Amino acid sequence: MPPRSTRPVDKLDDDDYPAYTTGRAAEMLGTTPAFLRALGEHRLITPLRSEGGHRRYSRYQLRIAARARQLVDTGTHIEAACRIINLENQLEQAQRINEQLHTHSTTS
């Protein structure tokens, strides 16, 4: 019988766990490793590094990269795509805060 994994099963459901290598992430997204590196250069996503120094991506980061690829595939320059995604994230966060404040003010 093979030994049990020492890693907690919780990591399987953790969107932030850096489980994917650059090659695997690129394959899943249908893009190239260079595209993922470019997203890092534009500070859209910052992959974690393995003990050996290799980039590792989380599912959350892959969703962001997929959004960037969608924009680039429709003709948006990569720098503009990164800026758009950052602005979308800021808007989402502002809307969440606004909703929390609205909920808090109506319950007080």
Summary of the structure (lengths in Angstrom):
residues: 108
radius of gyration: 17.7
end to end distance: 58.8
largest distance: 58.8
contacts: 259
relative contact order: 0.12
helix: 62%
strand: 6%
